[in-house]
Amino acid sequence: MSTIEFDTSLPSIRQVQNLIKDKNGVEIKLVTGDVLTGTMVWQDPHCILLADSNGQKTTIWRQALAYMKHQG
């Protein structure tokens, strides 16, 4: 099994890290057309965890992302 590097020098990785640290809200659109809102909890090379306003946590595979909008 190969190991995937988590390259923190990439702007997209740093941007998500700042969203996690600052607890800024985001709107995420998936390639399926579904739209999710909440705050980012963590990220790894494969997934992002999003918590909604009710505390419901959703693990999102990065390949399922269409776009992410910052709220506020």
C-alpha positions as CSV (number, residue, x, y, z in Angstrom):
1,M,0.0,0.0,0.0
2,S,1.4,3.4,-1.0
3,T,1.6,6.3,1.3
4,I,0.1,9.6,0.1
5,E,2.0,12.7,1.2
6,F,0.1,15.4,2.9
7,D,1.8,18.5,1.3
8,T,1.2,21.4,3.7
9,S,3.0,23.7,1.3
10,L,0.0,23.6,-1.1
11,P,-2.3,26.7,-0.8
12,S,-5.5,24.5,-0.8
13,I,-4.2,22.5,2.2
14,R,-3.2,25.7,4.1
15,Q,-6.5,27.3,3.3
16,V,-8.5,24.4,4.8
17,Q,-6.2,24.4,7.8
18,N,-7.0,28.0,8.4
19,L,-10.7,27.3,8.1
20,I,-10.3,24.6,10.7
21,K,-8.3,26.7,13.0
22,D,-10.6,29.8,12.7
23,K,-13.8,27.7,12.8
24,N,-15.1,29.7,9.8
25,G,-18.3,28.4,8.2
26,V,-18.2,26.9,4.7
27,E,-20.6,25.9,2.0
28,I,-19.5,22.7,0.2
29,K,-21.1,21.6,-3.1
30,L,-20.5,18.0,-4.1
31,V,-20.3,16.6,-7.6
32,T,-23.7,15.1,-7.0
33,G,-25.2,18.6,-6.6
34,D,-25.8,18.2,-2.9
35,V,-24.8,21.3,-0.8
36,L,-23.6,21.0,2.8
37,T,-22.9,23.8,5.2
38,G,-21.0,23.8,8.5
39,T,-17.5,24.1,9.9
40,M,-14.4,22.0,9.0
41,V,-13.2,19.8,11.8
42,W,-10.2,18.1,10.2
43,Q,-8.6,17.1,7.0
44,D,-6.4,14.3,5.8
45,P,-5.1,13.4,2.3
46,H,-8.3,11.7,1.4
47,C,-11.2,13.3,3.4
48,I,-12.5,16.4,5.1
49,L,-14.8,16.2,8.2
50,L,-17.6,18.8,8.2
51,A,-19.8,19.5,11.3
52,D,-23.2,21.2,10.7
53,S,-25.0,23.5,13.1
54,N,-26.6,20.5,14.9
55,G,-23.3,18.8,15.4
56,Q,-24.0,16.2,12.7
57,K,-20.6,15.2,11.3
58,T,-20.1,14.2,7.7
59,T,-16.9,12.8,6.2
60,I,-16.5,14.0,2.6
61,W,-14.1,12.4,0.2
62,R,-12.0,15.1,-1.5
63,Q,-12.8,13.6,-4.9
64,A,-16.5,14.3,-4.2
65,L,-15.9,18.1,-3.9
66,A,-17.1,20.4,-6.6
67,Y,-16.4,23.6,-4.8
68,M,-16.1,25.2,-1.3
69,K,-17.3,28.7,-0.4
70,H,-16.2,30.6,2.7
71,Q,-19.0,32.1,4.8
72,G,-18.3,35.3,6.7
